[in-house]
């Protein structure tokens, strides 16, 4: 313990538990920035024993993290991220780590369509993420024959060459990847599940994320504002389907932050002529069915609920980067990119990359 104190400072996790955050969700205090910085430095260095680390993660979950704490954890993580910035400035889509278990993953198709319409898009995640080990972007891309286990610089090259890029967490964020086993043994989500989505490996100016409750979107925006690493110009988050970065059929709440101004509003799929229900997007084999649907939509072979959902989600990505001034205009651009063959061409380029 003396060596840990000399190396890291005065706040080993056991002391933080005893004196700050470990007294229960009603009486626990929050960590200040310096304490949070040191705590995560110790965690990624493997200093805490498994029992203490688990207790610390659980106490953070009970008391709920502040933006100051999350920003500190994020900043330490980002010191170890291997950033590779494309020449273009893409939309960063980081809300897809947990995967989906019931409905098709349409964000791959949406990203490709947006890229074909002139809006570069970056997505990033690992393979299976604790504790919700479901299919994610990587598995759909693998089914499509698109390379995923790339170095960060190769991912950046993919974005510049095709307009769409996938960054693989073990390659760009190894310190978080190395926490997999300990996170898995927890059995519940920890704050790492939040901060890994904020890594932004392409150093984009725009972040697209998702939330279950609007208060979480505000917390993420405040985290970005508190962070000394990130300097975003725009954040759009929405109440995604299965917690993913896809608009829900029916009503979806959206939170938008642009240069310090926070607003929220709703998207009604019916307003765009789409008669969609949640069960309309369900599939049996998430990865394989999602890949097949993506190929068919991009080839212009489908004119159904999946084509509508992919086009609308592409529209939100185009709007997020302010390449259009409304979601409706983004929807027109998305449908044009499918109709004229541009989206299929981008998919061909990705498969050949």
Secondary structure, DSSP 8 states (H G I E B T S, - for coil): -HHHHHHH-S--HHHHIIIII-S-TTT-----HHHHHHHHHHHHTT-S-HHHHHHHHHHHHHH---HHHHHHHHHHHHTT------SS--EEE---SS-BSSB---HHHHHHHHHHTT--EEEEE-SS-SS---B-HHHHHHHTT---S--HHHHHHHHHHHSEEEEEHHHH-HHHHTTHHHHHHH-S--HHHHHGGG--TT--SEEEEE-SSHHHHHHHHHHHHH-SS---SEEEEE--GGGSSS--SSEEEEEEEETTEEEEEEEEGGGGT----GGGGB-SSHHHHHHHHHHHHHTT---SHHHHHHHHHHHHHHHHTTSSSSHHHHHHHHHHHHHTTHHHHHHHHHHH-
